[in-house]
Amino acid sequence: MKGFTSRILHSDLRQPIEHGALHKPVHTSVAFGYEQAREIAEVFQGKRKGYSYARQINPTVVALEEKITLMEEGVATACFATGMAAIHAVMFALLRQGDHLVSSQFLFGNTNSLFNTLTNMGIEVSFVDATDAANVAAALRPETRIVFVETIANPCTQVSDLEGIGALCAERGLLYIVDNTMTSPWLFRPVTVGAGLVVNSLTKFIAGHGDVLGGAVTDTGRYDWSRFPNIHDVYRKGDPSGWGLLQIRKKGLRDTGGTLSGMAAHQIAIGAETLALRQDRSAGNALTLARFFDGHPAIERVFYPGLPSHPEHRRASELFRNSGSLMSIELRPDLDCFEVLDALEIPIVSSNLGDNRTLAIPVAQTIYFEMGPARRASMGISDGMIRLSIGIEDIDDLLADFRHALPA
């Protein structure tokens, strides 16, 4: 099976499942027993496949990891309790005091907060405009270890120079990490631009129903881990291709405990089956709404890569299957974003995104409030900005609702 949805629907069946079930069942056991004592020792030493303790490994989670690996066309995946737990695990496991990280300045607010915390631990972070690989190149230092970008930025939808940065990292031997949350593996696969690791918040589009938290890190097989100086000696054994994710599992998952539960893994796996169908529908709705907003007198600016006026429209069109369902609108300065939001009936005022339902939130006053006005200004976030995550509702209903809420 070569099709994306066909492969995801049948991924669990690549291995026998108990009692002929069509889905990997939910395993809730914390520990796993062995008849022979030597067997559990071999599992702990990595000489035998098996399960040791649920904080590190669980059969239901493993089935989801294999599904995400297929989606991203990678070689292996580690799942976590949230997307932020996944990002934290990578940085905690791979960086040391004195190291340098180059990151896009257009970041999800919590990721930005985490990276600022890294600076308090002796890790230098340079935030740059990642829409041009030249800015990343200018920030590199001898002690640079990682370059981190998002595909489409939240909330202003800047599209990173994914190909240019990938070529730069390959030339310099740097680990290139791409957060694929805003696009998902259906719209884009970062392995195609040379990413060594791919991060996904499974909470968003992959699960899709706003009812479960999860995160994942996928090793694409594109990075030579023998070149990474921070791999501990205990993990430098055998094939180097597995060193990076092994250290992330041991130091970032086992030691910090950001474990995904079996029940959450099952919910995410079920949601992932309809990812392509949901995203095509929501992206179609988003493009129609973006075109409606683009000429509306109440709106100063529309942030959506699917519009020709977007600075990275051509790049998005070339890289992504479609432009997704995340957008932001900036109201006229004389309009109150709270009044507009309160006038809407269908969109739910909520901080999540990637749901089947359309969600809306005032950006500056909520998810980016902690940053302060100066940092928000540097990211292009005004007090009149509303972020929208477009769902799969009937488009005529959405259009009618926004026509009612926006002053003519």
C-alpha positions as YAML, in Angstrom:
chain: A
units: angstrom
residues:
- id: 1
  name: MET
  ca: [0.00, 0.00, 0.00]
- id: 2
  name: LYS
  ca: [1.51, 3.29, -1.13]
- id: 3
  name: GLY
  ca: [-1.23, 5.76, -0.27]
- id: 4
  name: PHE
  ca: [-0.89, 7.82, 2.91]
- id: 5
  name: THR
  ca: [-4.28, 6.98, 4.40]
- id: 6
  name: SER
  ca: [-4.15, 3.31, 3.38]
- id: 7
  name: ARG
  ca: [-0.80, 2.86, 5.12]
- id: 8
  name: ILE
  ca: [-1.98, 4.58, 8.30]
- id: 9
  name: LEU
  ca: [-5.26, 2.64, 8.45]
- id: 10
  name: HIS
  ca: [-3.48, -0.70, 8.19]
- id: 11
  name: SER
  ca: [-0.24, 0.02, 10.07]
- id: 12
  name: ASP
  ca: [-1.28, -1.89, 13.20]
- id: 13
  name: LEU
  ca: [-1.91, -5.01, 11.13]
- id: 14
  name: ARG
  ca: [1.72, -5.25, 10.01]
- id: 15
  name: GLN
  ca: [2.18, -7.34, 13.18]
- id: 16
  name: PRO
  ca: [-0.30, -9.90, 14.60]
- id: 17
  name: ILE
  ca: [-2.80, -8.40, 17.07]
- id: 18
  name: GLU
  ca: [-4.40, -10.31, 19.90]
- id: 19
  name: HIS
  ca: [-7.72, -12.03, 19.04]
- id: 20
  name: GLY
  ca: [-7.77, -10.63, 15.50]
- id: 21
  name: ALA
  ca: [-8.52, -7.09, 16.69]
- id: 22
  name: LEU
  ca: [-8.25, -4.36, 14.04]
- id: 23
  name: HIS
  ca: [-6.61, -1.88, 16.45]
- id: 24
  name: LYS
  ca: [-3.76, -2.37, 18.85]
- id: 25
  name: PRO
  ca: [-5.53, -2.72, 22.23]
- id: 26
  name: VAL
  ca: [-4.94, -0.38, 25.15]
- id: 27
  name: HIS
  ca: [-2.29, -1.76, 27.48]
- id: 28
  name: THR
  ca: [-2.54, -0.31, 30.98]
- id: 29
  name: SER
  ca: [0.05, -2.42, 32.82]
- id: 30
  name: VAL
  ca: [2.87, -0.48, 34.43]
- id: 31
  name: ALA
  ca: [5.27, -3.43, 34.57]
- id: 32
  name: PHE
  ca: [5.94, -6.50, 32.44]
- id: 33
  name: GLY
  ca: [6.89, -9.96, 33.72]
- id: 34
  name: TYR
  ca: [9.34, -12.53, 32.33]
- id: 35
  name: GLU
  ca: [9.54, -16.26, 32.97]
- id: 36
  name: GLN
  ca: [13.32, -16.30, 32.89]
- id: 37
  name: ALA
  ca: [15.36, -13.75, 34.85]
- id: 38
  name: ARG
  ca: [17.97, -13.52, 32.10]
- id: 39
  name: GLU
  ca: [15.30, -12.34, 29.68]
- id: 40
  name: ILE
  ca: [14.52, -9.15, 31.60]
- id: 41
  name: ALA
  ca: [18.25, -8.48, 31.97]
- id: 42
  name: GLU
  ca: [18.68, -8.78, 28.20]
- id: 43
  name: VAL
  ca: [15.76, -6.38, 27.65]
- id: 44
  name: PHE
  ca: [17.32, -3.79, 29.95]
- id: 45
  name: GLN
  ca: [20.69, -4.22, 28.22]
- id: 46
  name: GLY
  ca: [19.18, -3.81, 24.76]
- id: 47
  name: LYS
  ca: [20.07, -7.35, 23.67]
- id: 48
  name: ARG
  ca: [16.45, -8.48, 23.36]
- id: 49
  name: LYS
  ca: [13.27, -6.71, 22.26]
- id: 50
  name: GLY
  ca: [10.74, -6.41, 25.05]
- id: 51
  name: TYR
  ca: [9.08, -4.19, 27.61]
- id: 52
  name: SER
  ca: [10.72, -3.02, 30.83]
- id: 53
  name: TYR
  ca: [8.62, -0.34, 32.50]
- id: 54
  name: ALA
  ca: [5.71, 1.75, 31.23]
- id: 55
  name: ARG
  ca: [7.44, 5.08, 31.84]
- id: 56
  name: GLN
  ca: [9.77, 4.12, 28.98]
- id: 57
  name: ILE
  ca: [7.81, 1.76, 26.77]
- id: 58
  name: ASN
  ca: [4.26, 0.47, 26.31]
- id: 59
  name: PRO
  ca: [2.85, -1.77, 23.53]
- id: 60
  name: THR
  ca: [0.06, 0.65, 22.61]
- id: 61
  name: VAL
  ca: [2.49, 3.56, 22.48]
- id: 62
  name: VAL
  ca: [4.92, 1.52, 20.36]
- id: 63
  name: ALA
  ca: [2.14, 0.90, 17.82]
- id: 64
  name: LEU
  ca: [1.51, 4.65, 17.64]
- id: 65
  name: GLU
  ca: [5.24, 5.33, 17.27]
- id: 66
  name: GLU
  ca: [5.36, 2.99, 14.30]
- id: 67
  name: LYS
  ca: [2.37, 4.80, 12.78]
- id: 68
  name: ILE
  ca: [4.03, 8.23, 13.18]
- id: 69
  name: THR
  ca: [7.26, 6.87, 11.70]
- id: 70
  name: LEU
  ca: [5.33, 5.72, 8.63]
- id: 71
  name: MET
  ca: [3.62, 9.10, 8.35]
- id: 72
  name: GLU
  ca: [6.92, 11.00, 8.49]
- id: 73
  name: GLU
  ca: [8.82, 8.46, 6.35]
- id: 74
  name: GLY
  ca: [11.39, 8.20, 9.14]
- id: 75
  name: VAL
  ca: [13.28, 5.36, 10.79]
- id: 76
  name: ALA
  ca: [12.02, 5.56, 14.40]
- id: 77
  name: THR
  ca: [9.83, 7.67, 16.70]
- id: 78
  name: ALA
  ca: [9.59, 8.36, 20.42]
- id: 79
  name: CYS
  ca: [6.25, 9.56, 21.81]
- id: 80
  name: PHE
  ca: [5.68, 11.85, 24.79]
- id: 81
  name: ALA
  ca: [2.85, 13.15, 26.94]
- id: 82
  name: THR
  ca: [2.71, 16.49, 25.05]
- id: 83
  name: GLY
  ca: [4.40, 18.29, 22.20]
- id: 84
  name: MET
  ca: [6.24, 20.50, 24.67]
- id: 85
  name: ALA
  ca: [7.49, 17.41, 26.52]
- id: 86
  name: ALA
  ca: [8.90, 16.19, 23.20]
- id: 87
  name: ILE
  ca: [10.76, 19.45, 22.51]
- id: 88
  name: HIS
  ca: [12.03, 19.64, 26.09]
- id: 89
  name: ALA
  ca: [13.26, 16.05, 25.91]
- id: 90
  name: VAL
  ca: [15.28, 16.77, 22.77]
- id: 91
  name: MET
  ca: [16.95, 19.87, 24.20]
- id: 92
  name: PHE
  ca: [17.51, 18.35, 27.64]
- id: 93
  name: ALA
  ca: [19.01, 15.18, 26.19]
- id: 94
  name: LEU
  ca: [21.21, 16.66, 23.46]
- id: 95
  name: LEU
  ca: [22.47, 20.05, 24.65]
- id: 96
  name: ARG
  ca: [25.11, 20.87, 27.26]
- id: 97
  name: GLN
  ca: [26.32, 23.99, 29.00]
- id: 98
  name: GLY
  ca: [28.21, 26.17, 26.53]
- id: 99
  name: ASP
  ca: [26.33, 24.87, 23.48]
- id: 100
  name: HIS
  ca: [24.57, 27.20, 21.05]
- id: 101
  name: LEU
  ca: [21.11, 26.82, 19.52]
- id: 102
  name: VAL
  ca: [19.86, 28.81, 16.53]
- id: 103
  name: SER
  ca: [16.09, 29.12, 16.41]
- id: 104
  name: SER
  ca: [13.46, 30.85, 14.34]
- id: 105
  name: GLN
  ca: [12.26, 33.98, 16.09]
- id: 106
  name: PHE
  ca: [8.72, 33.16, 14.96]
- id: 107
  name: LEU
  ca: [7.97, 30.51, 17.56]
- id: 108
  name: PHE
  ca: [5.05, 29.02, 19.42]
- id: 109
  name: GLY
  ca: [4.91, 30.92, 22.71]
- id: 110
  name: ASN
  ca: [5.71, 27.99, 25.00]
- id: 111
  name: THR
  ca: [8.64, 26.91, 22.83]
- id: 112
  name: ASN
  ca: [9.95, 30.46, 23.01]
- id: 113
  name: SER
  ca: [9.59, 30.34, 26.80]
- id: 114
  name: LEU
  ca: [11.45, 27.01, 27.00]
- id: 115
  name: PHE
  ca: [14.33, 28.30, 24.87]
- id: 116
  name: ASN
  ca: [14.63, 31.39, 27.05]
- id: 117
  name: THR
  ca: [14.85, 29.06, 30.06]
- id: 118
  name: LEU
  ca: [17.74, 27.26, 28.35]
- id: 119
  name: THR
  ca: [19.74, 30.49, 28.49]
- id: 120
  name: ASN
  ca: [19.52, 30.34, 32.30]
- id: 121
  name: MET
  ca: [21.21, 26.93, 32.12]
- id: 122
  name: GLY
  ca: [24.26, 28.10, 30.19]
- id: 123
  name: ILE
  ca: [22.98, 27.31, 26.69]
- id: 124
  name: GLU
  ca: [23.11, 30.25, 24.28]
- id: 125
  name: VAL
  ca: [20.12, 30.79, 21.98]
- id: 126
  name: SER
  ca: [20.03, 33.05, 18.92]
- id: 127
  name: PHE
  ca: [16.58, 33.93, 17.57]
- id: 128
  name: VAL
  ca: [16.65, 34.82, 13.86]
- id: 129
  name: ASP
  ca: [14.27, 35.49, 10.99]
- id: 130
  name: ALA
  ca: [14.22, 31.96, 9.55]
- id: 131
  name: THR
  ca: [12.37, 32.94, 6.39]
- id: 132
  name: ASP
  ca: [15.88, 33.46, 4.92]
- id: 133
  name: ALA
  ca: [18.62, 30.86, 5.42]
- id: 134
  name: ALA
  ca: [21.21, 33.67, 5.24]
- id: 135
  name: ASN
  ca: [20.04, 34.87, 8.66]
- id: 136
  name: VAL
  ca: [20.62, 31.41, 10.10]
- id: 137
  name: ALA
  ca: [24.08, 31.24, 8.50]
- id: 138
  name: ALA
  ca: [25.03, 34.59, 9.99]
- id: 139
  name: ALA
  ca: [24.13, 33.38, 13.50]
- id: 140
  name: LEU
  ca: [26.17, 30.16, 13.42]
- id: 141
  name: ARG
  ca: [29.13, 29.71, 15.76]
- id: 142
  name: PRO
  ca: [31.70, 26.94, 16.33]
- id: 143
  name: GLU
  ca: [29.65, 25.82, 19.35]
- id: 144
  name: THR
  ca: [26.33, 25.68, 17.43]
- id: 145
  name: ARG
  ca: [24.80, 22.23, 17.78]
- id: 146
  name: ILE
  ca: [21.18, 22.55, 16.62]
- id: 147
  name: VAL
  ca: [19.05, 24.64, 14.26]
- id: 148
  name: PHE
  ca: [15.34, 24.60, 15.13]
- id: 149
  name: VAL
  ca: [12.48, 25.94, 13.00]
- id: 150
  name: GLU
  ca: [8.74, 25.53, 12.56]
- id: 151
  name: THR
  ca: [7.16, 24.95, 9.15]
- id: 152
  name: ILE
  ca: [4.41, 27.58, 9.44]
- id: 153
  name: ALA
  ca: [4.73, 29.97, 12.35]
- id: 154
  name: ASN
  ca: [1.95, 30.52, 14.86]
- id: 155
  name: PRO
  ca: [0.24, 33.00, 14.70]
- id: 156
  name: CYS
  ca: [1.61, 35.12, 11.82]
- id: 157
  name: THR
  ca: [2.12, 32.17, 9.43]
- id: 158
  name: GLN
  ca: [5.69, 32.95, 8.34]
- id: 159
  name: VAL
  ca: [7.09, 30.03, 6.35]
- id: 160
  name: SER
  ca: [10.70, 29.14, 7.14]
- id: 161
  name: ASP
  ca: [13.27, 28.76, 4.37]
- id: 162
  name: LEU
  ca: [13.09, 25.03, 4.94]
- id: 163
  name: GLU
  ca: [15.11, 23.94, 1.92]
- id: 164
  name: GLY
  ca: [17.79, 26.60, 2.31]
- id: 165
  name: ILE
  ca: [18.30, 25.89, 6.01]
- id: 166
  name: GLY
  ca: [18.39, 22.17, 5.32]
- id: 167
  name: ALA
  ca: [21.16, 22.61, 2.77]
- id: 168
  name: LEU
  ca: [23.07, 24.85, 5.19]
- id: 169
  name: CYS
  ca: [22.83, 22.34, 8.04]
- id: 170
  name: ALA
  ca: [23.95, 19.49, 5.78]
- id: 171
  name: GLU
  ca: [26.96, 21.53, 4.68]
- id: 172
  name: ARG
  ca: [27.94, 22.40, 8.28]
- id: 173
  name: GLY
  ca: [27.11, 19.03, 9.84]
- id: 174
  name: LEU
  ca: [24.46, 20.52, 12.13]
- id: 175
  name: LEU
  ca: [21.42, 18.78, 13.55]
- id: 176
  name: TYR
  ca: [18.37, 20.26, 11.81]
- id: 177
  name: ILE
  ca: [15.10, 19.98, 13.76]
- id: 178
  name: VAL
  ca: [11.78, 20.89, 12.16]
- id: 179
  name: ASP
  ca: [8.55, 21.26, 14.12]
- id: 180
  name: ASN
  ca: [5.93, 19.93, 11.69]
- id: 181
  name: THR
  ca: [2.89, 20.58, 13.90]
- id: 182
  name: MET
  ca: [1.30, 23.33, 11.81]
- id: 183
  name: THR
  ca: [1.50, 21.32, 8.62]
- id: 184
  name: SER
  ca: [1.47, 17.69, 9.84]
- id: 185
  name: PRO
  ca: [2.90, 14.77, 7.84]
- id: 186
  name: TRP
  ca: [-0.04, 14.96, 5.42]
- id: 187
  name: LEU
  ca: [0.84, 18.44, 4.14]
- id: 188
  name: PHE
  ca: [4.63, 18.18, 4.42]
- id: 189
  name: ARG
  ca: [7.40, 15.77, 5.37]
- id: 190
  name: PRO
  ca: [10.55, 17.50, 6.67]
- id: 191
  name: VAL
  ca: [12.72, 14.55, 5.64]
- id: 192
  name: THR
  ca: [12.47, 15.98, 2.10]
- id: 193
  name: VAL
  ca: [14.44, 19.08, 3.15]
- id: 194
  name: GLY
  ca: [17.08, 17.22, 5.17]
- id: 195
  name: ALA
  ca: [15.67, 17.46, 8.69]
- id: 196
  name: GLY
  ca: [17.38, 15.06, 11.10]
- id: 197
  name: LEU
  ca: [14.60, 15.17, 13.68]
- id: 198
  name: VAL
  ca: [10.91, 16.04, 13.26]
- id: 199
  name: VAL
  ca: [8.70, 17.19, 16.12]
- id: 200
  name: ASN
  ca: [4.93, 16.91, 16.12]
- id: 201
  name: SER
  ca: [2.39, 17.95, 18.70]
- id: 202
  name: LEU
  ca: [0.06, 15.00, 18.31]
- id: 203
  name: THR
  ca: [-2.59, 16.98, 20.20]
- id: 204
  name: LYS
  ca: [-3.25, 19.10, 17.14]
- id: 205
  name: PHE
  ca: [-4.02, 17.89, 13.62]
- id: 206
  name: ILE
  ca: [-2.84, 14.28, 13.97]
- id: 207
  name: ALA
  ca: [-5.27, 13.46, 16.81]
- id: 208
  name: GLY
  ca: [-7.62, 16.16, 15.56]
- id: 209
  name: HIS
  ca: [-10.55, 15.99, 17.94]
- id: 210
  name: GLY
  ca: [-9.39, 18.18, 20.83]
- id: 211
  name: ASP
  ca: [-9.67, 15.35, 23.35]
- id: 212
  name: VAL
  ca: [-6.13, 14.09, 23.97]
- id: 213
  name: LEU
  ca: [-2.58, 15.38, 24.53]
- id: 214
  name: GLY
  ca: [0.56, 13.93, 22.95]
- id: 215
  name: GLY
  ca: [3.85, 14.68, 21.24]
- id: 216
  name: ALA
  ca: [6.42, 12.86, 19.10]
- id: 217
  name: VAL
  ca: [10.02, 13.07, 17.92]
- id: 218
  name: THR
  ca: [10.86, 11.20, 14.71]
- id: 219
  name: ASP
  ca: [14.38, 10.41, 13.53]
- id: 220
  name: THR
  ca: [14.39, 10.68, 9.74]
- id: 221
  name: GLY
  ca: [17.70, 8.87, 9.28]
- id: 222
  name: ARG
  ca: [19.16, 11.89, 7.49]
- id: 223
  name: TYR
  ca: [21.59, 12.95, 10.23]
- id: 224
  name: ASP
  ca: [24.92, 11.23, 10.95]
- id: 225
  name: TRP
  ca: [24.90, 10.89, 14.74]
- id: 226
  name: SER
  ca: [28.60, 9.97, 14.77]
- id: 227
  name: ARG
  ca: [29.19, 13.71, 14.07]
- id: 228
  name: PHE
  ca: [27.22, 14.88, 17.12]
- id: 229
  name: PRO
  ca: [29.65, 15.55, 19.99]
- id: 230
  name: ASN
  ca: [27.18, 15.24, 22.86]
- id: 231
  name: ILE
  ca: [26.30, 11.55, 22.57]
- id: 232
  name: HIS
  ca: [27.25, 9.84, 25.86]
- id: 233
  name: ASP
  ca: [29.80, 7.03, 25.65]
- id: 234
  name: VAL
  ca: [27.29, 4.50, 27.02]
- id: 235
  name: TYR
  ca: [25.10, 5.04, 23.93]
- id: 236
  name: ARG
  ca: [27.97, 5.01, 21.39]
- id: 237
  name: LYS
  ca: [27.62, 1.35, 20.64]
- id: 238
  name: GLY
  ca: [26.70, -0.41, 17.43]
- id: 239
  name: ASP
  ca: [25.08, 1.40, 14.50]
- id: 240
  name: PRO
  ca: [25.36, 5.21, 14.98]
- id: 241
  name: SER
  ca: [22.00, 5.74, 13.27]
- id: 242
  name: GLY
  ca: [20.19, 4.88, 16.50]
- id: 243
  name: TRP
  ca: [22.34, 6.86, 18.94]
- id: 244
  name: GLY
  ca: [20.38, 10.11, 18.90]
- id: 245
  name: LEU
  ca: [16.90, 8.75, 19.54]
- id: 246
  name: LEU
  ca: [18.27, 6.28, 22.09]
- id: 247
  name: GLN
  ca: [19.74, 9.15, 24.11]
- id: 248
  name: ILE
  ca: [16.49, 11.11, 23.77]
- id: 249
  name: ARG
  ca: [14.57, 8.09, 25.07]
- id: 250
  name: LYS
  ca: [16.94, 7.49, 27.97]
- id: 251
  name: LYS
  ca: [17.77, 11.02, 29.10]
- id: 252
  name: GLY
  ca: [14.71, 12.87, 27.80]
- id: 253
  name: LEU
  ca: [11.92, 10.33, 28.41]
- id: 254
  name: ARG
  ca: [13.08, 7.86, 31.04]
- id: 255
  name: ASP
  ca: [14.82, 10.42, 33.25]
- id: 256
  name: THR
  ca: [12.22, 13.20, 33.04]
- id: 257
  name: GLY
  ca: [9.04, 11.14, 32.86]
- id: 258
  name: GLY
  ca: [7.03, 12.86, 30.11]
- id: 259
  name: THR
  ca: [5.31, 9.56, 29.35]
- id: 260
  name: LEU
  ca: [2.39, 9.12, 26.95]
- id: 261
  name: SER
  ca: [-0.27, 6.80, 28.39]
- id: 262
  name: GLY
  ca: [-1.60, 3.79, 26.53]
- id: 263
  name: MET
  ca: [-5.11, 5.23, 26.47]
- id: 264
  name: ALA
  ca: [-3.90, 8.54, 25.01]
- id: 265
  name: ALA
  ca: [-1.84, 6.67, 22.39]
- id: 266
  name: HIS
  ca: [-4.94, 4.71, 21.37]
- id: 267
  name: GLN
  ca: [-7.03, 7.89, 20.98]
- id: 268
  name: ILE
  ca: [-4.30, 9.56, 18.91]
- id: 269
  name: ALA
  ca: [-3.93, 6.49, 16.69]
- id: 270
  name: ILE
  ca: [-7.66, 6.46, 15.96]
- id: 271
  name: GLY
  ca: [-7.67, 10.18, 15.16]
- id: 272
  name: ALA
  ca: [-4.65, 9.82, 12.86]
- id: 273
  name: GLU
  ca: [-6.62, 7.54, 10.54]
- id: 274
  name: THR
  ca: [-8.67, 10.46, 9.20]
- id: 275
  name: LEU
  ca: [-5.90, 13.10, 9.18]
- id: 276
  name: ALA
  ca: [-5.84, 13.53, 5.39]
- id: 277
  name: LEU
  ca: [-9.62, 13.75, 5.09]
- id: 278
  name: ARG
  ca: [-9.94, 16.29, 7.90]
- id: 279
  name: GLN
  ca: [-7.08, 18.49, 6.77]
- id: 280
  name: ASP
  ca: [-8.20, 18.67, 3.18]
- id: 281
  name: ARG
  ca: [-11.66, 19.77, 4.32]
- id: 282
  name: SER
  ca: [-10.44, 22.33, 6.88]
- id: 283
  name: ALA
  ca: [-7.82, 23.73, 4.49]
- id: 284
  name: GLY
  ca: [-10.48, 24.21, 1.82]
- id: 285
  name: ASN
  ca: [-12.60, 26.11, 4.33]
- id: 286
  name: ALA
  ca: [-9.58, 28.17, 5.38]
- id: 287
  name: LEU
  ca: [-8.74, 29.25, 1.83]
- id: 288
  name: THR
  ca: [-12.33, 30.32, 1.18]
- id: 289
  name: LEU
  ca: [-12.41, 32.34, 4.41]
- id: 290
  name: ALA
  ca: [-9.00, 33.89, 3.75]
- id: 291
  name: ARG
  ca: [-10.22, 35.16, 0.38]
- id: 292
  name: PHE
  ca: [-13.33, 36.54, 2.08]
- id: 293
  name: PHE
  ca: [-11.26, 38.31, 4.76]
- id: 294
  name: ASP
  ca: [-8.75, 39.63, 2.23]
- id: 295
  name: GLY
  ca: [-11.06, 42.31, 0.87]
- id: 296
  name: HIS
  ca: [-13.19, 42.96, 3.92]
- id: 297
  name: PRO
  ca: [-13.20, 46.61, 5.11]
- id: 298
  name: ALA
  ca: [-13.03, 45.60, 8.79]
- id: 299
  name: ILE
  ca: [-9.76, 43.72, 8.34]
- id: 300
  name: GLU
  ca: [-6.38, 45.38, 7.89]
- id: 301
  name: ARG
  ca: [-4.42, 42.25, 7.09]
- id: 302
  name: VAL
  ca: [-4.83, 38.51, 6.60]
- id: 303
  name: PHE
  ca: [-2.02, 36.11, 7.54]
- id: 304
  name: TYR
  ca: [-2.44, 32.96, 5.45]
- id: 305
  name: PRO
  ca: [0.16, 31.33, 3.14]
- id: 306
  name: GLY
  ca: [-2.52, 30.35, 0.65]
- id: 307
  name: LEU
  ca: [-3.05, 33.98, -0.41]
- id: 308
  name: PRO
  ca: [-0.84, 35.32, -3.24]
- id: 309
  name: SER
  ca: [-0.18, 38.42, -1.11]
- id: 310
  name: HIS
  ca: [1.58, 36.34, 1.57]
- id: 311
  name: PRO
  ca: [5.39, 36.92, 1.50]
- id: 312
  name: GLU
  ca: [6.10, 33.18, 1.39]
- id: 313
  name: HIS
  ca: [3.13, 32.16, -0.77]
- id: 314
  name: ARG
  ca: [5.30, 30.71, -3.54]
- id: 315
  name: ARG
  ca: [7.42, 28.73, -1.06]
- id: 316
  name: ALA
  ca: [4.35, 27.34, 0.66]
- id: 317
  name: SER
  ca: [2.80, 26.38, -2.68]
- id: 318
  name: GLU
  ca: [5.95, 24.50, -3.69]
- id: 319
  name: LEU
  ca: [6.56, 22.72, -0.39]
- id: 320
  name: PHE
  ca: [3.13, 21.98, 1.09]
- id: 321
  name: ARG
  ca: [0.21, 19.94, -0.22]
- id: 322
  name: ASN
  ca: [-1.99, 22.89, 0.75]
- id: 323
  name: SER
  ca: [-1.65, 25.86, 3.09]
- id: 324
  name: GLY
  ca: [-3.40, 24.30, 6.06]
- id: 325
  name: SER
  ca: [-6.10, 25.65, 8.33]
- id: 326
  name: LEU
  ca: [-4.27, 28.10, 10.61]
- id: 327
  name: MET
  ca: [-4.64, 31.81, 9.90]
- id: 328
  name: SER
  ca: [-4.74, 35.13, 11.70]
- id: 329
  name: ILE
  ca: [-6.59, 38.33, 10.92]
- id: 330
  name: GLU
  ca: [-5.70, 41.84, 12.07]
- id: 331
  name: LEU
  ca: [-8.69, 44.07, 12.68]
- id: 332
  name: ARG
  ca: [-8.83, 47.79, 11.96]
- id: 333
  name: PRO
  ca: [-7.35, 49.75, 14.91]
- id: 334
  name: ASP
  ca: [-10.74, 51.24, 15.78]
- id: 335
  name: LEU
  ca: [-12.34, 47.80, 16.27]
- id: 336
  name: ASP
  ca: [-12.39, 45.81, 19.51]
- id: 337
  name: CYS
  ca: [-11.31, 42.20, 18.98]
- id: 338
  name: PHE
  ca: [-13.31, 41.09, 22.03]
- id: 339
  name: GLU
  ca: [-16.52, 42.50, 20.58]
- id: 340
  name: VAL
  ca: [-15.94, 40.75, 17.26]
- id: 341
  name: LEU
  ca: [-15.21, 37.45, 18.96]
- id: 342
  name: ASP
  ca: [-18.28, 37.74, 21.19]
- id: 343
  name: ALA
  ca: [-20.44, 38.33, 18.11]
- id: 344
  name: LEU
  ca: [-19.42, 35.02, 16.53]
- id: 345
  name: GLU
  ca: [-21.66, 32.01, 17.10]
- id: 346
  name: ILE
  ca: [-19.84, 29.08, 15.48]
- id: 347
  name: PRO
  ca: [-16.12, 29.58, 16.32]
- id: 348
  name: ILE
  ca: [-15.28, 28.61, 19.89]
- id: 349
  name: VAL
  ca: [-13.03, 30.99, 21.81]
- id: 350
  name: SER
  ca: [-10.27, 28.55, 22.78]
- id: 351
  name: SER
  ca: [-6.50, 28.27, 22.96]
- id: 352
  name: ASN
  ca: [-6.21, 25.00, 21.03]
- id: 353
  name: LEU
  ca: [-5.82, 24.48, 17.28]
- id: 354
  name: GLY
  ca: [-6.12, 21.60, 14.85]
- id: 355
  name: ASP
  ca: [-9.60, 20.70, 16.13]
- id: 356
  name: ASN
  ca: [-12.51, 19.64, 13.94]
- id: 357
  name: ARG
  ca: [-14.30, 22.74, 15.27]
- id: 358
  name: THR
  ca: [-13.28, 26.27, 14.29]
- id: 359
  name: LEU
  ca: [-11.45, 27.93, 17.18]
- id: 360
  name: ALA
  ca: [-10.63, 31.61, 17.69]
- id: 361
  name: ILE
  ca: [-8.54, 33.52, 20.23]
- id: 362
  name: PRO
  ca: [-7.27, 37.09, 20.78]
- id: 363
  name: VAL
  ca: [-3.52, 36.59, 20.46]
- id: 364
  name: ALA
  ca: [-1.82, 39.51, 22.23]
- id: 365
  name: GLN
  ca: [-4.04, 39.33, 25.30]
- id: 366
  name: THR
  ca: [-3.73, 35.57, 25.87]
- id: 367
  name: ILE
  ca: [-1.19, 33.10, 24.48]
- id: 368
  name: TYR
  ca: [1.45, 35.78, 23.76]
- id: 369
  name: PHE
  ca: [0.67, 38.11, 26.66]
- id: 370
  name: GLU
  ca: [3.62, 36.89, 28.75]
- id: 371
  name: MET
  ca: [6.11, 37.91, 26.06]
- id: 372
  name: GLY
  ca: [5.46, 41.62, 26.54]
- id: 373
  name: PRO
  ca: [4.75, 44.29, 23.91]
- id: 374
  name: ALA
  ca: [8.31, 44.58, 22.57]
- id: 375
  name: ARG
  ca: [8.68, 40.87, 21.78]
- id: 376
  name: ARG
  ca: [5.17, 40.75, 20.32]
- id: 377
  name: ALA
  ca: [5.98, 43.71, 18.09]
- id: 378
  name: SER
  ca: [9.10, 41.94, 16.82]
- id: 379
  name: MET
  ca: [6.87, 39.01, 15.82]
- id: 380
  name: GLY
  ca: [4.27, 41.23, 14.13]
- id: 381
  name: ILE
  ca: [1.54, 40.58, 16.71]
- id: 382
  name: SER
  ca: [-0.81, 43.54, 17.17]
- id: 383
  name: ASP
  ca: [-3.49, 44.05, 19.83]
- id: 384
  name: GLY
  ca: [-6.15, 43.56, 17.15]
- id: 385
  name: MET
  ca: [-4.95, 40.15, 15.98]
- id: 386
  name: ILE
  ca: [-7.27, 37.15, 16.14]
- id: 387
  name: ARG
  ca: [-5.91, 33.66, 15.47]
- id: 388
  name: LEU
  ca: [-8.25, 31.22, 13.77]
- id: 389
  name: SER
  ca: [-7.97, 27.47, 13.50]
- id: 390
  name: ILE
  ca: [-10.51, 26.60, 10.85]
- id: 391
  name: GLY
  ca: [-12.53, 23.42, 11.30]
- id: 392
  name: ILE
  ca: [-14.62, 21.18, 9.10]
- id: 393
  name: GLU
  ca: [-18.00, 22.92, 9.49]
- id: 394
  name: ASP
  ca: [-20.07, 23.75, 6.42]
- id: 395
  name: ILE
  ca: [-18.38, 26.70, 4.76]
- id: 396
  name: ASP
  ca: [-21.65, 28.55, 4.12]
- id: 397
  name: ASP
  ca: [-22.33, 28.56, 7.86]
- id: 398
  name: LEU
  ca: [-18.87, 29.93, 8.64]
- id: 399
  name: LEU
  ca: [-19.13, 32.66, 6.02]
- id: 400
  name: ALA
  ca: [-22.54, 33.74, 7.25]
- id: 401
  name: ASP
  ca: [-21.29, 33.90, 10.83]
- id: 402
  name: PHE
  ca: [-18.28, 36.10, 9.99]
- id: 403
  name: ARG
  ca: [-20.43, 38.36, 7.80]
- id: 404
  name: HIS
  ca: [-22.66, 38.91, 10.82]
- id: 405
  name: ALA
  ca: [-19.82, 39.49, 13.30]
- id: 406
  name: LEU
  ca: [-17.61, 41.82, 11.23]
- id: 407
  name: PRO
  ca: [-18.83, 45.42, 10.83]
- id: 408
  name: ALA
  ca: [-19.33, 46.39, 7.18]
...
